[in-house]
Amino acid sequence: MQAEVSIDEALLRRIADRSHGQYFRATDHAGLVKIYEEIDKLERTSLEEDRFTEYRQLYGRFAAAAMALVLAAFALRGSVLRRLP
C-alpha cells in the first residue's frame, strides 16, 4: 500500500546543498535499493571513544550483616538460647 506524500523537494535539496549533504528520494523499491547502494559507497568514518565504568562495592553491607550475625551467635551462646548438653 502506497500513501501519497506531499513534500517540498526544492527545500530539501537546498538544505542538502547548504549542509554539504545529499538528498535522496525513493519512490519505489528499486529506487530505495539504489539509494542504499549509493550510501554504502560513501566514506566511512571510524570513531574512537573512551569508556569509563564506575563500580560500586556492595559487599560491605553483606559483610557487616554477617559479622553482626556472628557476634549475635557468640552473645546468645552464653544466654538462655544456648545449646543443651
N, C-alpha and C positions, 0 to 999 in steps of 0.2 A: 504494500500500500504506500503510495507516494502522497505526500502533503505538499500543497503549493506554498512556497515561502517567498515573501517579498523582502528583498534586502537591497541596500544601496551599494551596489558593486563599485561604483566610481569612488565613493567614500572609502571603502575598504582597500581599494587599490592605492589611493593617496596615503592612507595610513601605512600601508606596507612600504611604499616608496620612502616616506619620511623616516620610518624607523629602520630603513635598510633591510627590510624583510621581503618576504614573497607572499603573494596572495594565491591561494588555491581554492577552487570551487569544483566540487564533484557533482555532476548531475545524474550519473548512473554508476553502476558497479565497476565497469571498465575504467571510467574516469577516476574513481577512487583508488583503484589498483595502480594506475599510472602516477597518481599523486604520491602514494606511499613509496613507489619505486624512486621517484624524484627526491623525496625526503630522505630516503636511505642513502642516496648518493652524497648528501651534504656532509660537510666536515664534522666529525665528531670531536667533542671536547672532553678531555679526561679531567676529572675533578679529584683534587686531593682534599681530604678532610681529616681533622683531628677529632678523635672521640675520647671523651673522658667519662669514666664510670665512677660514681661515688658509692662506696659500700658502707653500709651501716652494720656495726657489730651488734647483734641482738642476743648473743649468748650470755651476757652479763645478767640479764633478768632470770634466765633459767638456772644459772649457777648460783645466784643469790637465793632463789627458791629452794634449790637442792640443799644448800648449806643450812637454811632455816629448818628444813625437814630433818636433817641430820642432828642439828642442835636440839630440836624438839624431841627426837628419839632418845638422845642421851639424857635430857632433862626428865622425860617421863619414865625412863628406866628405873629410877630410884623412887618413883611415886606410886600411887595407887594402881597405875596401869602396868606395873612391872609383871614379868612372867612368873608363873607359879613354878615351884621346883619339881 
